[in-house]
Amino acid sequence: MNIFYDNLINLHELHLEFDRLEIPFPHRRELIDLADSAVHHEVFDLIMIELPEEHHTYFLETFAADPSNVEILGWLRGRIPDVEDKIRSRGEEVKEDFKQKIRSAG
């Protein structure tokens, strides 16, 4: 599924890390899905903390209607200072955490 912030967080490199694990594909796919979900939850956590409460309903309804709508990011820019940098940073933190865990397991 495409998400409005996909251009800010490159998960491909993390997927490559999972591909290096010598485990069956279905299990790797589960790990990739778990990592994608973790990134998504962290980004949403960031947005819901940073976004003024009076905008939560609009954001959630707009996202639910079309998660890939890149105009959501433009709308967030007007309500959360440096939102793109914050999303990138949070995504990198989650990716690095997963990479460290993968490397320690391999």
C-alpha positions in Angstrom: 0.0 0.0 0.0 1.3 3.5 -0.8 1.3 5.9 2.1 1.6 9.7 1.8 5.0 9.8 3.5 6.6 6.9 1.4 9.0 9.3 -0.4 10.4 10.3 3.0 11.3 6.9 4.3 13.2 4.4 2.1 12.4 0.9 3.4 14.0 -0.9 0.5 17.4 -1.0 2.3 15.8 -2.6 5.3 14.0 -5.1 3.1 17.5 -6.0 1.7 18.7 -6.7 5.2 15.9 -9.1 5.7 16.6 -10.8 2.4 20.1 -11.6 3.7 18.7 -13.7 6.5 18.7 -17.4 5.7 15.1 -18.1 6.5 12.2 -19.2 4.3 10.5 -16.5 2.2 7.2 -16.5 4.1 9.0 -15.8 7.3 11.1 -13.0 5.7 7.8 -11.5 4.3 6.3 -11.5 7.8 9.4 -9.7 9.2 9.2 -7.2 6.4 5.5 -6.6 7.1 6.3 -6.2 10.8 9.0 -3.6 10.1 6.7 -1.7 7.7 4.0 -1.7 10.3 6.4 -0.6 13.0 7.5 2.4 10.9 3.9 3.2 10.1 2.9 3.1 13.8 5.9 5.3 14.8 5.1 7.9 12.1 1.5 8.0 13.2 2.5 8.3 16.9 4.7 11.2 15.9 2.0 12.9 14.0 -0.7 12.4 16.7 1.7 13.8 19.3 2.8 16.8 17.2 -0.5 17.6 15.6 -2.8 19.9 17.6 -5.7 17.8 18.9 -8.4 19.8 17.0 -6.9 18.5 13.7 -6.8 14.8 14.7 -10.2 13.9 13.3 -9.7 15.6 10.0 -6.2 14.0 9.6 -7.5 10.5 10.4 -10.6 10.8 8.1 -8.5 12.2 5.3 -5.9 9.4 5.7 -8.6 6.7 5.9 -10.2 8.0 2.7 -6.9 7.9 0.7 -3.7 6.9 2.5 -1.6 7.7 -0.6 -2.8 11.3 -0.9 0.4 13.3 -0.9 -1.6 16.4 -0.2 -1.8 15.2 3.4 1.8 16.0 3.8 1.3 19.5 2.5 -1.6 19.9 5.0 0.6 18.6 7.8 3.4 21.1 6.9 1.0 23.9 7.9 0.4 22.4 11.3 3.6 20.6 12.4 6.9 22.5 12.0 9.6 20.5 10.1 7.2 17.6 9.7 9.2 16.0 6.9 12.4 16.0 8.8 10.6 14.6 11.9 9.1 11.8 9.8 12.4 11.0 8.1 14.2 11.0 11.5 11.6 8.7 13.1 11.7 6.3 10.1 15.5 6.2 10.3 15.4 5.4 14.0 13.1 2.5 13.5 15.1 1.2 10.5 18.3 1.4 12.4 16.8 -0.5 15.3 15.6 -3.3 13.0 19.0 -3.4 11.2 20.8 -3.8 14.5 18.5 -6.6 15.5 18.9 -8.3 12.2 22.7 -8.1 12.3 22.8 -9.4 15.9 20.6 -12.3 14.9 22.6 -13.2 11.8 
